[in-house]
Amino acid sequence: MITLIFAILMIVSSWYSWRRNPMYSRRRTLHWMLAIGLSIAAAIGLFGAVIQLTQNRSQAVQFTAIFSSIFVATIGLIGIIIKVSTPATSPLPPNTRLLTLHRRRLLPWLRAAAETTLILGVISLLPYAMPGKVADVLQFIALFLGAWVVGLGGIMLAAGYFGGLTLDRMLTAAEANAWVHWTYTAAEWAAWVDVQISQNPAPPNRYNKKDGIAVVAISVPFAVGTYIAEGASIRPALLSLVAAVLFATGLIVLLHRSAQKGPARLRRQLAGAPLESYIGPDGLFANGVYNPWLTTGVFLIEASVQSPSDGSRPNGLLFRFEKVNPGADATIVNQAVLIPGATDPEALTPLLNRLQRELNSVAKTARVRLAWNEVKPASSHSQS
């Protein structure tokens, strides 16, 4: 029942998020539903064929065939969903090689999965080296966990690869067809990093009523469920309540500590980012991060100019994106772009006016305010 309620809430939340997306239309929705429906029907047909062909085979063969068909069908469905829900990118020049920025980020996870699988595989061989009940139990645990690592881990890595390939194609198109390409000196980038850190301080490390409510919301239902499952027994319910409170409290403490380390993570990200920015028809690449203008998961909601009259920081552009989180509130992602200090103000004004026009045609629902008539040189600030 809980799983059903959770699934219904996820569907309702996802539908609400899709209705708010600028890409929403009845025609596109019907197109996606048809494509996904046909894909699910094909997957069901595959399962039926596998079961029919292996019904007279051994249990091991049946299990392997069914597991493999589920694995292949799930990866295929993920690929189809990503394909039909991703808008077409701008044409690439001939012989353009796709960038690998996003796919390379999967390498640590792939290495971790391979190492885990190898360790579990060695443990599963223990009964052959030292027969006994303990070795048999360890073999069962290793095989069980190994199946999860290979199955679920493989599906997640495949989904990450398809998503990374899509983003790499968008990023390649954005760089190949860029409206703006700015590069920075090491000195002005160091100053820019300091500005970004000062504008994104760590939140106060104080616990509030919401944290207490979260602990209660996690622990009480768990204890009540244990009480009902154990036949109205008090002791297991109390033990489960204590365990749930400790777990929820520890989780909240970890979240607070993670928030406190936010500025340090941002500094590491910016310090390792390329000293350049691209603004193109498919999206924005700045500070080492790429954000598309319009997809089912992320879309631009606002773009503006940052030009402080007191000269407290360099001139820049601020882009705000809404990131869809199924089952939760959307996240607002702010992406600031540094305008190089050596940029000629007379050339910058028509450039920003062009960006205004181009973004208005691409992100029709976004609030774009980039037209700038009086540009103040930022070189004196960016070199400090």
QUIHU-V346447 format. One line per field, one symbol per residue. phi: phi as a letter, one per 40 degrees, with the letter a starting at -180 (. if undefined). burial: 1 if it has 24 or more other C-alpha atoms within 12 Angstrom, else 0. A space follows every 50 residues. Layout:
phi->???
burial->???
//
This chain:
phi->.cccccccccccccccccccccccaccccccccccccccccccccccccc cccbcbcccccccccccccccccccccccccccccccccccccdgccccb dcccccdccccccccccccccccccddccadicccccccccccccccccc ccccccccccccccccccccccccccbccbbbbbcccccccccccccccb cccdcbcbccccccccccccdcccccccccggcccdcccccccccccccc cccccccccccddccccccccccccabbbbcbibbafgbbbccabcbbac baaacbbcccgcaccabbbbbbbcbdgaccbcbcbcbccdccccdcccdc ccccddccccccbccccbbbcbcbbcdbcccccc
burial->00000000000000001100111100000001000100100010011001 10000000000000111111111111111111111110100000000100 11100100010010001001101101000000000001100110111011 10111111111111111111111111111111110001111111111000 00000000000000100111011101000000000010011001100110 01000000000010011001101011111111111111111111111111 11111110000011111111111101000000011111111110000100 1111110111011001111111001111101100
//
